[in-house]
Amino acid sequence: MLDELRLNNTAFLITDLESGETLESHRPDERFRSASLIKVFILCAALAQTDVSGEVPCRVVMEGSELSELGLAVSSIDRLLYMMTGSSDNGATNVLIDLLGFERINGYISDIMGLKDTVLARKMLDYGAIAAGKDNYTTASDMMAGIKEVFRLGGAKYLAGAKCLDRLMRYVYHGCRFYGKAGDMQGAVHDVGVFAPCGDDTGTTGVFAAFLSEDFERAVPACGVVGLRAYEIMCARRKGSRSGGLRVLEHGNENYVRPAER
């Protein structure tokens, strides 16, 4: 099913989180511009190093940010984390980067998590930094480590409300809970997530899938195929799950797609 997706500019990874078994993979350790996937690691650092009930000032003027739309001058860290992951809000993300700092976030990624191929080098929508050669990077393998770390820190709820469901979830209609984070920018289209049984509130018994691609024209349907494969594996391994039919997804409905970087 996935053979035709084994392209030089695409990576994917499917892993059973319970057993640790790699079920499908292609270039899982190749570095890609992360786009908004980097927010998973910001989430990890925030959960480990802050009190999410605390409040912080939000000095953000950014078109499209919910902080600007709602006129929020102060927000709880908890709310910022939901905005960053659920809506992929770039303004909320930049507030969190200012709060934590590049050094602390990258230190958590490299020193605590032991990842060497993921780095935060710029804020969201910082096109000046991109022009200067600075960008954020990750791999499919590192994304699996990031999702597992979120789960370990008790942060599954932040990934349960993802509003972009047209990638890995493209061809899946029911029978699972999905914990995920998508990202795209300037030709890059990514999505990572866990397909878990409906009763799993932690995501830890699910099947992880990652799809990272610089093949913009073919990426979205190809990502959907990877997601469908992960879902089918989850159903086969978790007896009692069924495929086919339609019902309302437990975690919400597909929402809008931000145009520049999500």
C-alpha positions, 0 to 999 in steps of 0.5 A: 500500500505504501510502496509508491510513497517511498520518495526522496522528499518524503518520510513516514513512520508507523509504530505500535506504541505498546510494543515499540514495534516499527510496522512501516517506515521510510527515511524516518531519520531524515531531517525536514523543516518542521513547520508547526510540528516543532510545537510538540516539543515546545509543549513538552518543555512547557509541561515539564518546566512551568505551572500551566495554571500560571498566567503570563502577559500576551504582548502579541500583535499578529494577524490571525492569532486568536490572542489578537482576535480575542483581545487577550492581554493576559492568558493562562499557560494552559490556554496558550498550550491549547491554542498552540496545539489545537488551532496551531496559533502562532501568536500563542506559540511565540508567547510561549517561546518568549516565556521559556526561551530558546535555550531552555526549549532546545536544552530540553530537546537535546539534554533531557529527551536526547534528540539531536536532529530537532532544533528550534531556531526561530519563532513562528512566521519569522521570515527574516530569520528564514531568509538569514538561514535559520529554521526549525527542523525535526525527523519522523523518529524524533516526532515519535519521541516527542509525542511519547514525551507529551503522553508521559507528561500527561499532556494528551489532552492538548493533542486531542483537540487538533482542528486539522483533520484532513491529513492522517485522518483524511480517510478515517471516519470513526472507530478511534481517538486521534491525538495529533499535530499537523504542520505546513509551510512553503511546500512542506506538508506534515502530520503526526499523531496517534490512532488509539482505541476510543476508550484510551484517554492517554493515547499510550495504547495506540498506533503512532504515525508520522508523515513529513513531505516536501512534495506539496502536490501529492502530500495530502492524499499520500498522508491520508494513505499513511494514516489509513494504514495506521488506523487499519493496524490499530483496528486489527491489533485492538479487537473490538474496533470496527471499520466502515460506517459513519459517526461523529468523531469524538474529538471534534470536527475538521476546522480551518487551515491557516494559510502561511504556517500552521 
